[in-house]
């Protein structure tokens, strides 16, 4: 199916932003899903999203620190999230990560 051409750019941006906000909210409710598992399965994780947000801010000349962008994605400081939710990666998870490490 070809891409929709009847949606104006502003509306498309609103739709994309809504989808992003929904993804971030979903990830906040699924703290049981570890970043390393996301990375191993899909090639991106919460940290990637926060880095992409920071990159977008940089492109727009908006000052946003790495910590601030992570807080926008995690809904709390990264250190707090790690303390509450991040488990120790198993040897198998670490090996899979090394074998499939994304280059972005």
N, C-alpha and C positions, 0 to 999 in steps of 0.2 A: 504494500500500500504506500503510495507516495506521501511525502510530508504535507501537512496542511498548509495552505498558502492564504487562507482566508482569515487567519488570526493575526491581528496587527502586533507589532513588536512590543508595545507597552503591555498589552494583554498577555503575550507569551512570557514576558519577564515576570509578570504577576503570577502566572501559572507555575513557572519554574521556581519562583521564590516560595510559593505555597507548598510545592512538592518537597523542596529542601527543608522547610520548617517541619513538615510532617516526618521526614526521614530523621531529623535530629531528635524530635520528640520520641519517635519510636526507639531510637538507640538509647535514649535516656531511660526508657522503661524496660529495656532489655540489658540491664547491667550484668546479667548472667552470661552474656555473650562476650567473651574476651577479645580484645583487640587482635591478639595474635591469631585467633581462629578466623576472625574476619579477614585479616591479611592473607592467611593461608588459603582461604576459600575464594576470596574475591579480588585480592590485590590492593585493597584499601581498608582503612579503619578510621576510627574517630579522630586520631591524630592527623591523618591525611586530610580529612574534612576541615579540621581547624587550620592546617597549613594552607589549604586552598582558599579558605576565607581570608587569611592574612595576605596571601598573594593578591587576591582581588582588592583588598583594602589598599595595599601598596600601589597597585595599578591606578587606583583612583586618588592617590595622594592622601589617604586617610591613615593617620597614625594608629596602628593597632599592634600591640605586642603579641608575641607568641603565647604568653600566659593569658592575655585577654581573649585571644581567638580560641584557645582551648576552653576557657570558661564559657564562652558562647555556645560551644558544642556540647560540653559535658554538663552544663548547668551548675557547675561548682568548680572550684579550683582543681587542677589536674592532680595535685598531691592529695587532696581530700578524696577524689574519686578513686585513685589508686589504693588508698588506705581502706576505703569501704568495699571496693569491688574487685580489685585486680588480684588474681591468684598467681602463684609461681608457675611459669611455663614449664611444661614437661620436656624431657629430652626429645620426644617425638615431635612436639610442637616446634621446638627450636630448630630441629633438623629440617622440618618441612619449610619453615621460614627461610632458612639459609638456602635451600634448594630453589625456592620460588620467589626470592626477594625482589620486589618491584624496583624499577629504576627511576621512579618519579620523585 
